[in-house]
């Protein structure tokens, strides 16, 4: 851990100067208490650094939470082993999963499936649904869809060759639209109040104002949507895996957690709004998921409850190159070589997800040694992504 100043603690050994500067700007906001914690995967983000943990009193920065509210991971350990997969055409399983879950940025279901109906009804009963309806009227069809970018569905093997089902997604288009609406409102209010900001994406909402309450309502709704979205997708992955292996899947262990969210927590003697932007909660013994990039290892971890780190840990490898830079730097042939032995989409669309576009996950995990304990190390055998 590096103490950059009294308001910024850093666990990242790989930290670009512009990322450090961005984190320092956020940490300087007067309502940050007691300090901002930078995780080992920290990299430049919009408004605030991805891989930062931001405790605030009396205010929240909507752009620091980001536009993929509630984004996170879910994993299920099954009873199957590598022997059950041996000799089977894993590209067939890749195809089954790809057809059962809408992929890509605009992907959505043609109708609300029976498995999703109860989840949609739960969301319809929650405060915030009116905001969701006005933002994206077809949000029920988005439940159970993956999206694009670094979102994925994987079948993996752990260190004992046990089969895990693993996925990464958030609140889809409805969460994005809700976030953008409140980011704009925060910026409007700061302009009206003549508040000067070092970055317009640091615009904030003040607790006690109706705009703050409206944002919290939307935030909580979108976070629940994201959680249920992962559950719905996992149900379909479980179903397709069972069909592929001709046996019902036993869920021996399940983890489902956000890494892009805000909630009330107590730190250093005070109640704060704790925003984890690309970070997971890592209280003592708490299970979490830290994925690597395409073709690399992922980890099931248990938190160590590191107090200065605000009981948090990294959420993944963290980008080393922008998406445009990755497309210039890497070739399809190299990506094919790196994905040897893995059933995947074989498309140029995934060049920006090349493993070397990210920080080395081994280094990230070494930096996180005092934040989490590794319980399982996973290696992919199937990788499904949206373009």
Secondary structure, DSSP 8 states (H G I E B T S, - for coil): -EEEETTEEE--SS--HHHHHHHHHHHTSTTEEEEEEEEEEEE--SSS-EEEEEEESSEE-HHHH-SSTT-EEEEEEEEEEHHHHTTS-HHHHHHHHHHHSB-STT---SS--HHHHHHHHHHHTSTTHHHHHHH-TTHHHHTTB--STT-EEEEEE-TT-EEEEEEEE-SHHHHHHHHHHHHHHHHHHHHHTT---SSGGG--EETTSHHHHHHHHHHHHHHHHHHHHHHHHHHHHHHHHHHHHTS-----EEEEEESEEEEEEEETTEEEEEEEESEEE--TT-EEEE--STTS-EEEEEE---TTTTSEEE-S--BSS-HHHHHHH--HHHHHHHTTTSB----GGGGGG-GGGB--HHHHHHHTTTTEEEEEEEEEEEEEE--
